[in-house]
Amino acid sequence: MIKTNNLKIKSITPIIAPTDLRQVFPLSIEASEFVSASRESIKNILHGKDPRLMVVVGPCSIHDQRGA
């Protein structure tokens, strides 16, 4: 049988599970406080308690940093 799928894949590397990733790179107290404060700000904007405008812009990842 002739192979027709995954013709351009040279190798597969499994990624680390989120649980394991958290153990390798634990969240600092400073980062945790930033995330908490940011979520609170977003919640206040969405509920009209904060008059600022929130804009969500993509893409989520940038492959060509110079082009961006």
Phi and psi in degrees as GROMACS dihedral restraints (atoms count N, CA, C in turn):
[ dihedral_restraints ]
;  ai    aj    ak    al  type     phi  dphi    fc
    3     4     5     6     1   -85.2    20    10
    4     5     6     7     1   132.4    20    10
    6     7     8     9     1   -72.3    20    10
    7     8     9    10     1   129.9    20    10
    9    10    11    12     1  -121.5    20    10
   10    11    12    13     1   -12.0    20    10
   12    13    14    15     1  -108.0    20    10
   13    14    15    16     1   149.2    20    10
   15    16    17    18     1    56.6    20    10
   16    17    18    19     1    40.3    20    10
   18    19    20    21     1   -69.2    20    10
   19    20    21    22     1   -24.7    20    10
   21    22    23    24     1  -102.6    20    10
   22    23    24    25     1     4.7    20    10
   24    25    26    27     1   -85.3    20    10
   25    26    27    28     1   120.0    20    10
   27    28    29    30     1   -88.0    20    10
   28    29    30    31     1   -36.5    20    10
   30    31    32    33     1  -159.6    20    10
   31    32    33    34     1   164.4    20    10
   33    34    35    36     1  -124.5    20    10
   34    35    36    37     1   128.1    20    10
   36    37    38    39     1  -117.9    20    10
   37    38    39    40     1   116.6    20    10
   39    40    41    42     1   -64.4    20    10
   40    41    42    43     1   144.5    20    10
   42    43    44    45     1   -93.2    20    10
   43    44    45    46     1   159.4    20    10
   45    46    47    48     1   -74.7    20    10
   46    47    48    49     1   139.7    20    10
   48    49    50    51     1   -69.1    20    10
   49    50    51    52     1   146.7    20    10
   51    52    53    54     1   -52.8    20    10
   52    53    54    55     1   -39.7    20    10
   54    55    56    57     1   -62.1    20    10
   55    56    57    58     1   -43.8    20    10
   57    58    59    60     1   -68.5    20    10
   58    59    60    61     1   -36.8    20    10
   60    61    62    63     1   -62.0    20    10
   61    62    63    64     1   -39.9    20    10
   63    64    65    66     1   -64.7    20    10
   64    65    66    67     1   -30.5    20    10
   66    67    68    69     1   -74.7    20    10
   67    68    69    70     1   -35.7    20    10
   69    70    71    72     1   -74.0    20    10
   70    71    72    73     1   -40.8    20    10
   72    73    74    75     1  -125.3    20    10
   73    74    75    76     1    79.7    20    10
   75    76    77    78     1   -66.1    20    10
   76    77    78    79     1   148.4    20    10
   78    79    80    81     1   -74.4    20    10
   79    80    81    82     1   127.5    20    10
   81    82    83    84     1   -74.8    20    10
   82    83    84    85     1   161.4    20    10
   84    85    86    87     1   -61.0    20    10
   85    86    87    88     1   -40.9    20    10
   87    88    89    90     1   -61.5    20    10
   88    89    90    91     1   -45.3    20    10
   90    91    92    93     1   -67.6    20    10
   91    92    93    94     1   -38.7    20    10
   93    94    95    96     1   -62.2    20    10
   94    95    96    97     1   -42.6    20    10
   96    97    98    99     1   -65.1    20    10
   97    98    99   100     1   -38.4    20    10
   99   100   101   102     1   -63.3    20    10
  100   101   102   103     1   -46.3    20    10
  102   103   104   105     1   -61.0    20    10
  103   104   105   106     1   -45.1    20    10
  105   106   107   108     1   -62.3    20    10
  106   107   108   109     1   -46.0    20    10
  108   109   110   111     1   -66.0    20    10
  109   110   111   112     1   -39.3    20    10
  111   112   113   114     1   -64.3    20    10
  112   113   114   115     1   -43.0    20    10
  114   115   116   117     1   -63.6    20    10
  115   116   117   118     1   -38.5    20    10
  117   118   119   120     1   -65.8    20    10
  118   119   120   121     1   -42.4    20    10
  120   121   122   123     1   -61.2    20    10
  121   122   123   124     1   -45.0    20    10
  123   124   125   126     1   -62.6    20    10
  124   125   126   127     1   -43.5    20    10
  126   127   128   129     1   -60.4    20    10
  127   128   129   130     1   -42.8    20    10
  129   130   131   132     1   -65.3    20    10
  130   131   132   133     1   -37.9    20    10
  132   133   134   135     1   -64.9    20    10
  133   134   135   136     1   -46.9    20    10
  135   136   137   138     1   -65.0    20    10
  136   137   138   139     1   -31.2    20    10
  138   139   140   141     1   -91.9    20    10
  139   140   141   142     1     4.5    20    10
  141   142   143   144     1    78.6    20    10
  142   143   144   145     1     9.4    20    10
  144   145   146   147     1   -83.2    20    10
  145   146   147   148     1   -14.4    20    10
  147   148   149   150     1  -124.6    20    10
  148   149   150   151     1   123.9    20    10
  150   151   152   153     1   -75.5    20    10
  151   152   153   154     1    -5.0    20    10
  153   154   155   156     1   -67.7    20    10
  154   155   156   157     1   157.2    20    10
  156   157   158   159     1   -95.7    20    10
  157   158   159   160     1   132.3    20    10
  159   160   161   162     1  -107.0    20    10
  160   161   162   163     1   129.7    20    10
  162   163   164   165     1  -121.8    20    10
  163   164   165   166     1   128.7    20    10
  165   166   167   168     1  -105.0    20    10
  166   167   168   169     1   121.6    20    10
  168   169   170   171     1  -121.9    20    10
  169   170   171   172     1   139.7    20    10
  171   172   173   174     1  -112.5    20    10
  172   173   174   175     1  -179.4    20    10
  174   175   176   177     1   -77.5    20    10
  175   176   177   178     1   165.1    20    10
  177   178   179   180     1   -68.3    20    10
  178   179   180   181     1   -31.1    20    10
  180   181   182   183     1  -131.5    20    10
  181   182   183   184     1   150.0    20    10
  183   184   185   186     1  -113.8    20    10
  184   185   186   187     1   118.5    20    10
  186   187   188   189     1   -91.0    20    10
  187   188   189   190     1   -29.3    20    10
  189   190   191   192     1  -117.0    20    10
  190   191   192   193     1    89.3    20    10
  192   193   194   195     1   -63.5    20    10
  193   194   195   196     1   -36.3    20    10
  195   196   197   198     1   -67.9    20    10
  196   197   198   199     1   -39.4    20    10
  198   199   200   201     1   -66.7    20    10
  199   200   201   202     1   -32.6    20    10
